[in-house]
Amino acid sequence: KAEDFVEWIPNNIKSSVIDVGPVDATISATFVTNTTALKAMFQRLASQFSALYKRKAFLHWYKGEGMDEMEFQEADKNVVDLITEYQDKQDATVGGDEDEDMDE
């Protein structure tokens, strides 16, 4: 139900409590998160995609369905941009350098 969801939490966690459990178990839980730890998964995905794309593996199947080769290059660029964004968030410090300047 939509009314079970918390509208917004400052630390980026949405939660929901569902009273109806699975039929074959007494309890169930799911936790979904968005952390900079996902950067490694996207890096692995990008390197695997690059290896396949370099060899043009399976490309003919997608082109046969109407996809253009530029769409693959755009998707690869989007993943690289996402990895860069995760790296920026990982490198960022809370408060930045402003706190250090004020302490002096």
C-alpha positions as a Python dict, from the first residue, in 0.01 Angstrom:
ca = {
    (1, 'K'): (0, 0, 0),
    (2, 'A'): (124, 346, -83),
    (3, 'E'): (18, 489, 252),
    (4, 'D'): (259, 250, 428),
    (5, 'F'): (562, 427, 283),
    (6, 'V'): (740, 705, 463),
    (7, 'E'): (732, 1013, 240),
    (8, 'W'): (1090, 1131, 291),
    (9, 'I'): (1372, 1064, 535),
    (10, 'P'): (1687, 1283, 537),
    (11, 'N'): (1929, 988, 525),
    (12, 'N'): (1775, 847, 205),
    (13, 'I'): (1601, 544, 350),
    (14, 'K'): (1248, 458, 255),
    (15, 'S'): (1076, 196, 459),
    (16, 'S'): (754, 8, 453),
    (17, 'V'): (591, -242, 683),
    (18, 'I'): (376, -506, 520),
    (19, 'D'): (160, -704, 758),
    (20, 'V'): (97, -995, 522),
    (21, 'G'): (391, -1236, 525),
    (22, 'P'): (482, -1498, 265),
    (23, 'V'): (278, -1816, 268),
    (24, 'D'): (571, -2052, 326),
    (25, 'A'): (758, -1851, 593),
    (26, 'T'): (679, -1686, 925),
    (27, 'I'): (875, -1368, 855),
    (28, 'S'): (1033, -1196, 558),
    (29, 'A'): (1257, -892, 509),
    (30, 'T'): (1399, -691, 222),
    (31, 'F'): (1644, -405, 242),
    (32, 'V'): (1736, -192, -58),
    (33, 'T'): (2010, 67, -30),
    (34, 'N'): (2198, 313, -246),
    (35, 'T'): (2556, 347, -128),
    (36, 'T'): (2889, 417, -289),
    (37, 'A'): (2962, 45, -248),
    (38, 'L'): (2755, 0, -564),
    (39, 'K'): (3038, 169, -757),
    (40, 'A'): (3229, -161, -768),
    (41, 'M'): (2930, -340, -919),
    (42, 'F'): (2895, -74, -1190),
    (43, 'Q'): (3271, -89, -1259),
    (44, 'R'): (3249, -465, -1305),
    (45, 'L'): (2946, -422, -1532),
    (46, 'A'): (3127, -158, -1739),
    (47, 'S'): (3439, -371, -1782),
    (48, 'Q'): (3236, -677, -1886),
    (49, 'F'): (3031, -468, -2129),
    (50, 'S'): (3347, -313, -2276),
    (51, 'A'): (3502, -655, -2332),
    (52, 'L'): (3192, -780, -2514),
    (53, 'Y'): (3141, -458, -2709),
    (54, 'K'): (3505, -451, -2821),
    (55, 'R'): (3452, -792, -2982),
    (56, 'K'): (3106, -687, -3113),
    (57, 'A'): (2972, -997, -2937),
    (58, 'F'): (2593, -1037, -2962),
    (59, 'L'): (2568, -695, -3129),
    (60, 'H'): (2401, -841, -3439),
    (61, 'W'): (2105, -960, -3230),
    (62, 'Y'): (2036, -612, -3098),
    (63, 'K'): (2091, -444, -3434),
    (64, 'G'): (1850, -694, -3588),
    (65, 'E'): (1584, -577, -3341),
    (66, 'G'): (1633, -215, -3448),
    (67, 'M'): (1888, -80, -3202),
    (68, 'D'): (2160, 150, -3328),
    (69, 'E'): (2525, 105, -3237),
    (70, 'M'): (2530, 459, -3096),
    (71, 'E'): (2285, 348, -2826),
    (72, 'F'): (2550, 111, -2690),
    (73, 'Q'): (2812, 386, -2683),
    (74, 'E'): (2566, 618, -2507),
    (75, 'A'): (2480, 351, -2250),
    (76, 'D'): (2850, 289, -2183),
    (77, 'K'): (2908, 664, -2137),
    (78, 'N'): (2611, 682, -1897),
    (79, 'V'): (2754, 401, -1684),
    (80, 'V'): (3097, 567, -1678),
    (81, 'D'): (2931, 895, -1570),
    (82, 'L'): (2746, 707, -1297),
    (83, 'I'): (3071, 552, -1171),
    (84, 'T'): (3231, 898, -1167),
    (85, 'E'): (2936, 1036, -972),
    (86, 'Y'): (2963, 755, -714),
    (87, 'Q'): (3337, 822, -686),
    (88, 'D'): (3271, 1192, -626),
    (89, 'K'): (3023, 1107, -351),
    (90, 'Q'): (3269, 862, -197),
    (91, 'D'): (3548, 1122, -199),
    (92, 'A'): (3327, 1394, -55),
    (93, 'T'): (3358, 1466, 314),
    (94, 'V'): (3077, 1581, 536),
    (95, 'G'): (3093, 1960, 551),
    (96, 'G'): (3389, 1977, 312),
    (97, 'D'): (3687, 2202, 383),
    (98, 'E'): (3469, 2476, 533),
    (99, 'D'): (3479, 2312, 877),
    (100, 'E'): (3859, 2301, 879),
    (101, 'D'): (3886, 2671, 792),
    (102, 'M'): (3650, 2772, 1074),
    (103, 'D'): (3845, 2574, 1334),
    (104, 'E'): (4167, 2766, 1268),
}
